[in-house]
Amino acid sequence: MNIENYIEGKYREMESHINLEYIDLYQSFSHQKLQELFSTIHHMFVVNYRLMNDRLPTNEHEAHFWADPSRNLLLAIETLTGLQRMLKSTPYAFNIVEYYQEIVTQSLKFLSKSGGSSIPAHMDKVEIYYIQPILVQPQTIKLKSFENKQQYANLKLIGEGSYAQVFTFKDPFYNRKFVLKRAKKDLNAKELERFRQEFEQMKNLSSPYIVDVFHYDSSTNEYIMEFLDYTLDKYYRKNNSQLTSKERKCIAIQILRAFKYIHANELLHRDISPKNILIKVYDDGTKVVKVSDFGLVKTTDSSLTSSNTQFKGYYNDPGLVTEGFKNYNILHETYALTKLMYFVMTGREEDISNIKNLSLKSFITKGLSVNKENRYQSVDEMIASLKNIELSK
């Protein structure tokens, strides 16, 4: 069967249910109608599993689940499994995350299309994914060839910071570009541990908006990560005048979704800047945003962050100079994110006092308030407020 025709057929079957609330979670897929189908399936899972949770946990007894949500869940699952089967060997292949694969398998055992369903005994509440994708692109890169150091002969330096140098290289085995991040030779033991922690933090995060890392070499203190086309800074320097307000909002929302996920994992990035946000641009114009550079990340239990008081971070609150960097909290993070949002929405970084767009000015003024109680208390607040901004272009 022609793949495009199959996708079109499924889209038409689901047309009355199409919902784009979660489409930002699926921007890494290059097919627009697939993005919309995945967003719709995600939405149907959220709505109907939330209804099911009202009947859970079942403990020792069965529970009745109503007919309409039973049918809607079956439609979403059947559409999902059909797409997965047909797209398996194509560029549009995807996987269901392990947790939801188990939920889907369990649900198929009791869902009925008529008369409602009998939820079996001992079924627990379903964890609802609001900020994490349920469908992901398969991790096909095993990187076994990275044991061969000969491939590093074509390293090209593309960046350098306090702790590391960043190179690109083309791997001959996979015939594609990767990035090598190498710690500098003069780092002390604690700095090297922080560098290793950066890798481990990124490795443990699973989101389309976080840069993928693949391999850490302890003998040379370097690691491999995916290659992306631009930093946000370089992309805007090249394309700012051509970007529409819709494109700017899409980039902004992706960034905020990334930080919502980061904060949900009890992390604070602490080094927010246009140079630490990367962009992948696909042939059809789709742009996917990914956060990188977790070298200053603050965790709730890390001894590496508790004693670090030196002020760092490109967009950070100047008040941290006196407060101390070790006291960095969510209100400092939303401050930095507000400055980043101003850059994304305008392409500028200069004094914000001359903003003429009242909705944007209100957004920025709140996020940068000297009085921390007036700032955004969470990324959720920022997303809600950002969606109300209307730009002239």
Buried (B, 14 or more C-beta within 10 A) or exposed (E): EEBEEBBEEBBEBBEEBEBEEBBBBBBBBBBBBBBBBBBBBBBBBBBBBEBBBEBBEBEEEBBEBBBEBBBBBBBBBBBBEBBBEBBEEEEBBBBBBEEBEEBBEBBEEBBEEEEBBBBEEEBEBBEEBBBBBBBBBEEEBEEEEBEEEEBBEEBEEEBEBEBBBBBBBBBEEBEEBBBBBBBBEEBEEEBBBBBBBBBEBBBEBBBBBBBBBBBBBEEEBBBBBBBBBBBBBBBBEEBEEEBEEEBBBBBBBBBBBBBBBBBEEEBBBBBBBBBBBBBBBBEEEBBBBBBBBBBBBBBEEBEBBEEBEEBBBBBBBEBBEEBEBEEBEBBBBBBBBBBBBBBBBBBEBEEBEEBEBEBBBBBBBBBBBEEBEEBBEBBBBBBEBBEEBEBEE
